[in-house]
Amino acid sequence: MSWEQRLHTALQQRRDQDLWRQRAQLSSVQGTEVTCNGEHRLNFCSNDYLGLAAQGGDDLAAAAQRWQLGSGSSHLVCGHSNAHHALEDALAKLTGYPRAILFSTGYMANLGAISALARRGDLVLQDKLNHASLLDGAVLSRAQLKRYRHADNAHLESLLKGNTNAGETLVVTDTIFSMDGDLADIPTMAELCQKHGALLMADDAHGFGVLGTGGAGARAHFDLTPEQLPVYVGTLGKALGGYGAFVAGSEEMIDYMVQFARSYIYTTALPPALAEGMLGNLERLQNDQLRETLQQRIQQFRTKALALGLPLMDSNSPIQPLMIGSAAKAMALSAALHKQGIWVSAIRPPTVPQNEARLRITLSAAHSEEQIDRLIHALADIWEVMPHEQ
Ligand SMILES: *Cc1c(COP(=O)(O)O)cnc(C)c1O
């Protein structure tokens, strides 16, 4: 097959299977009400769980006055600034770890951390529904990768017991799963890891800012010590409403990342203004009133959706998917909501397993009660004319 044929065939398959992906263009700031492709939409697809993405602009502008645009280099050459360092210190303090190290994105943090920690001869155990970046990190590490059934700690334990690899074992999980919204049982995993001498790493992309007092994340939520959850990844593009990510851990863990995480070493440092500009949102994120409001909106949505008989999933997080099944039906439902000015994305394979296409509704503390009610009414309308399969 020629390259031309390969591209053409792959693209045609995507179209034929209702899996074609498209980018919508925003012309307004991120928020619960956006202008997109020239039309007004009530937005239920963003990861801006606290409504902070539309804040912090003044902080960023002030920081840009001081630092201007570029970092000029990677962290290990001449790109590491006071601004980066101050953000790392603030993140370590908030999440309750001795130290933290900034990465440019969560994707790069996961790729860098896993491929630095694990090597050939090791075993990496991951939840089946872990984020793509975690799986990619394991592939890059050249360790053996095994995936246990979603949230199935008995399966995890049997893989730990049956391990015949000569090397070390790394166990990796999402905290709140990005497409299901449920929360991993991290305390049980921590116990299993301790018992079997494995290292536990948790990706708290959806938990940082959402879980725990002050938004300190999954470690704080479960009241674990840093030793029980030794590798903690948080991202800055979701609840914080910014951009970037970090790994938090012990002094040695972070020293190790500086020395060996290739996606940290071989890339330009974040713009220092961005690092400094996010400190304001880091303060705002710690206001527990935001998490109280978010929980109220989640409970409002779930109570009313349940009363309508909608196929809710087992989630208490801001990620509230409705399980649909076929990709075509999920697309049709998303399109019907779109007609009513409501933006909910249909999540299809390969992001989720075959026949598990869903509407991924995300809620924010910035949504008003009225906005949630509008979503519920629209869902009730379209559900009547388009009952889902089962
Ligand atoms: C979004 C996400 C990432 C990637 O973070 P970015 O900063 O957007 O690259 C990693 N892990 C999980 C679970 C995520 O949801």
The ligand as an ORCA input file, in Angstrom:
! r2SCAN-3c Opt
* xyz 0 1
  C      -6.024     15.911     30.193
  C      -5.300     14.754     30.762
  C      -3.921     14.622     30.622
  C      -3.123     15.524     29.736
  O      -2.909     16.753     30.319
  P      -2.555     17.979     29.370
  O      -1.973     18.992     30.283
  O      -3.823     18.396     28.731
  O      -1.555     17.470     28.369
  C      -3.295     13.581     31.273
  N      -3.993     12.696     32.006
  C      -5.328     12.778     32.138
  C      -6.049     11.769     32.963
  C      -6.019     13.802     31.509
  O      -7.341     13.861     31.607
*
